[in-house]
Amino acid sequence: MKILVVCQHYWPENFRVTEICEELAARGHEVTAVVGLPNYPSGVIPPEYRRRRNRRQERNGVHIRRVWEVGRKNTKMGLALNYVSYMTAASLRVLFMRREFDVVYAFSTSPVLMSLPAALLRCFSRRKLLIYVLDIWPACLAAMNVYAGSALYALMKRVSRWVYRRADRLVYSSKRFKDYLLTVHGITVTEGDYLPQFADGLFDSLPAAPVNDALNLVFAGNIGKVQGVETLIRAAALLRNEPIRWHILGDGANLPTCEALVSELSLSDTVTLYGRRPLADMPAFYAMADAMLVSMRNDISVNDTLPGKVQSYMAAGKPILGSIAGETPLIVAEAGCGLCAPPDDPAAFAVVVRAFMHSESRAAMGESARRYYERHFTKQGHMDRLEAMLLSLAGGRHEDT
């Protein structure tokens, strides 16, 4: 099977689409990925990708075709230029490239515009399209303070609906997307179209945990406005007299705000902000954790989304403590692997942490997390189902047929 993949982000950026493409290639399929220039999250395009260098690459069996884009900037205009530049360049690339492929796979994170080239191609090609929805649009506009009733929201609602309706199969990563797609876009998807993300295999096996008298809580991931990490820090202030150490790893637009808050609340002895660390360092931090933390603002743009870190936390066999609403507390409760408080409420989260600290079920929560991961979030299971979906759309075509 010859697969055309459309996604703005790819290696060396840390997105699972890279692993998906390489696994499909390892299974004997010919994979070509039309992607942008690496610049996430810094916005800086590395020198080796400037002046049309490295626009065609081969890595682990995948043919990488990079198109021009403007590096992202942390402003509305800067982000818009980044998104539109990739959308335009990728649309031209896929429309004029040789169509020696059997099926198209769009890995659809934010914004929905990154999948528009694949949807446009579907209008001019008989090759069928699978769109994998990881962020639901236009709900995600709320994170940028663009709400229903605005002209931009109305426009993006029309664009989102047009893109989603071009898919021959619309596959969704969060159970709550099913109702949203029906009520907002009038699109019916089935339970069989639900395909959750898989966990990073790096966390299947962890080093030995260090012996420590303190309770170690670890947050790992992006530190943006929607992540609500400030809630965790304010909860730490309420628990400053407890033997708890808070480890916050990651980078993002709100990291300076969090650093200032730690200083303002005099929490440097209990809260450590590590910034962005290499992925290879993560197993050691996971190993030290008594529980992993997940937080999000109470925002329609994220409540229906299951953050990818949840799967990794479960793969590591770690309990999960959440300051979050929507899909995540439902999954945590179903798995029996942790405790969650409503978002944006430091006092409520402090109560959850204190309850966990004195719980006799901490080990059982970790074991439940791992069992749930093995049933629902393994890479093997995800790839088997995705491959079957793509083969079905391609009419059973395989490279050697």
ChimeraX attribute file (.defattr): number of C-alpha atoms within 10 A of each C-alpha:
attribute: neighborCount
match mode: 1-to-1
recipient: residues
	/A:1	24
	/A:2	23
	/A:3	25
	/A:4	24
	/A:5	25
	/A:6	29
	/A:7	26
	/A:8	29
	/A:9	26
	/A:10	24
	/A:11	16
	/A:12	11
	/A:13	14
	/A:14	14
	/A:15	14
	/A:16	17
	/A:17	21
	/A:18	19
	/A:19	16
	/A:20	17
	/A:21	27
	/A:22	18
	/A:23	20
	/A:24	21
	/A:25	20
	/A:26	14
	/A:27	12
	/A:28	14
	/A:29	21
	/A:30	21
	/A:31	23
	/A:32	21
	/A:33	25
	/A:34	27
	/A:35	25
	/A:36	29
	/A:37	27
	/A:38	22
	/A:39	21
	/A:40	17
	/A:41	16
	/A:42	14
	/A:43	16
	/A:44	14
	/A:45	16
	/A:46	10
	/A:47	8
	/A:48	10
	/A:49	15
	/A:50	12
	/A:51	9
	/A:52	12
	/A:53	11
	/A:54	14
	/A:55	18
	/A:56	12
	/A:57	12
	/A:58	11
	/A:59	10
	/A:60	12
	/A:61	17
	/A:62	20
	/A:63	20
	/A:64	22
	/A:65	19
	/A:66	26
	/A:67	22
	/A:68	20
	/A:69	23
	/A:70	20
	/A:71	22
	/A:72	21
	/A:73	18
	/A:74	13
	/A:75	10
	/A:76	11
	/A:77	11
	/A:78	14
	/A:79	17
	/A:80	15
	/A:81	17
	/A:82	21
	/A:83	22
	/A:84	16
	/A:85	19
	/A:86	26
	/A:87	26
	/A:88	17
	/A:89	18
	/A:90	28
	/A:91	22
	/A:92	15
	/A:93	17
	/A:94	17
	/A:95	16
	/A:96	10
	/A:97	8
	/A:98	8
	/A:99	15
	/A:100	10
	/A:101	17
	/A:102	23
	/A:103	24
	/A:104	28
	/A:105	23
	/A:106	26
	/A:107	24
	/A:108	24
	/A:109	19
	/A:110	18
	/A:111	21
	/A:112	25
	/A:113	23
	/A:114	28
	/A:115	28
	/A:116	25
	/A:117	24
	/A:118	31
	/A:119	27
	/A:120	17
	/A:121	22
	/A:122	20
	/A:123	11
	/A:124	9
	/A:125	12
	/A:126	11
	/A:127	20
	/A:128	23
	/A:129	26
	/A:130	24
	/A:131	25
	/A:132	25
	/A:133	24
	/A:134	23
	/A:135	23
	/A:136	25
	/A:137	27
	/A:138	26
	/A:139	22
	/A:140	22
	/A:141	20
	/A:142	17
	/A:143	15
	/A:144	12
	/A:145	8
	/A:146	15
	/A:147	17
	/A:148	14
	/A:149	8
	/A:150	9
	/A:151	11
	/A:152	14
	/A:153	19
	/A:154	14
	/A:155	11
	/A:156	18
	/A:157	20
	/A:158	13
	/A:159	17
	/A:160	20
	/A:161	18
	/A:162	15
	/A:163	21
	/A:164	24
	/A:165	16
	/A:166	20
	/A:167	20
	/A:168	16
	/A:169	19
	/A:170	21
	/A:171	27
	/A:172	26
	/A:173	23
	/A:174	21
	/A:175	18
	/A:176	17
	/A:177	22
	/A:178	20
	/A:179	15
	/A:180	17
	/A:181	19
	/A:182	12
	/A:183	11
	/A:184	13
	/A:185	18
	/A:186	12
	/A:187	15
	/A:188	12
	/A:189	17
	/A:190	10
	/A:191	10
	/A:192	9
	/A:193	18
	/A:194	19
	/A:195	22
	/A:196	22
	/A:197	25
	/A:198	25
	/A:199	25
	/A:200	19
	/A:201	12
	/A:202	14
	/A:203	20
	/A:204	16
	/A:205	12
	/A:206	17
	/A:207	12
	/A:208	10
	/A:209	13
	/A:210	10
	/A:211	7
	/A:212	9
	/A:213	8
	/A:214	13
	/A:215	18
	/A:216	19
	/A:217	23
	/A:218	23
	/A:219	25
	/A:220	22
	/A:221	19
	/A:222	21
	/A:223	25
	/A:224	17
	/A:225	17
	/A:226	18
	/A:227	23
	/A:228	22
	/A:229	26
	/A:230	23
	/A:231	23
	/A:232	27
	/A:233	22
	/A:234	22
	/A:235	20
	/A:236	25
	/A:237	20
	/A:238	15
	/A:239	17
	/A:240	17
	/A:241	9
	/A:242	14
	/A:243	12
	/A:244	19
	/A:245	18
	/A:246	24
	/A:247	20
	/A:248	26
	/A:249	20
	/A:250	17
	/A:251	20
	/A:252	17
	/A:253	14
	/A:254	18
	/A:255	23
	/A:256	12
	/A:257	15
	/A:258	22
	/A:259	18
	/A:260	12
	/A:261	15
	/A:262	22
	/A:263	12
	/A:264	10
	/A:265	13
	/A:266	13
	/A:267	18
	/A:268	13
	/A:269	10
	/A:270	20
	/A:271	22
	/A:272	16
	/A:273	17
	/A:274	13
	/A:275	16
	/A:276	16
	/A:277	13
	/A:278	7
	/A:279	9
	/A:280	8
	/A:281	9
	/A:282	15
	/A:283	18
	/A:284	15
	/A:285	20
	/A:286	25
	/A:287	20
	/A:288	20
	/A:289	23
	/A:290	21
	/A:291	26
	/A:292	27
	/A:293	26
	/A:294	23
	/A:295	27
	/A:296	25
	/A:297	23
	/A:298	19
	/A:299	19
	/A:300	16
	/A:301	19
	/A:302	23
	/A:303	21
	/A:304	23
	/A:305	21
	/A:306	23
	/A:307	22
	/A:308	17
	/A:309	20
	/A:310	25
	/A:311	24
	/A:312	26
	/A:313	27
	/A:314	29
	/A:315	28
	/A:316	27
	/A:317	29
	/A:318	28
	/A:319	30
	/A:320	28
	/A:321	25
	/A:322	25
	/A:323	29
	/A:324	25
	/A:325	23
	/A:326	19
	/A:327	18
	/A:328	24
	/A:329	22
	/A:330	13
	/A:331	16
	/A:332	23
	/A:333	12
	/A:334	12
	/A:335	18
	/A:336	18
	/A:337	27
	/A:338	27
	/A:339	19
	/A:340	24
	/A:341	21
	/A:342	19
	/A:343	23
	/A:344	22
	/A:345	18
	/A:346	21
	/A:347	19
	/A:348	16
	/A:349	27
	/A:350	21
	/A:351	16
	/A:352	19
	/A:353	24
	/A:354	13
	/A:355	12
	/A:356	20
	/A:357	18
	/A:358	9
	/A:359	10
	/A:360	10
	/A:361	14
	/A:362	19
	/A:363	15
	/A:364	16
	/A:365	23
	/A:366	23
	/A:367	21
	/A:368	22
	/A:369	27
	/A:370	24
	/A:371	17
	/A:372	21
	/A:373	23
	/A:374	17
	/A:375	9
	/A:376	16
	/A:377	23
	/A:378	21
	/A:379	18
	/A:380	12
	/A:381	15
	/A:382	17
	/A:383	19
	/A:384	11
	/A:385	14
	/A:386	20
	/A:387	16
	/A:388	12
	/A:389	16
	/A:390	23
	/A:391	18
	/A:392	13
	/A:393	19
	/A:394	20
	/A:395	13
	/A:396	13
	/A:397	17
	/A:398	15
	/A:399	12
	/A:400	7
	/A:401	6
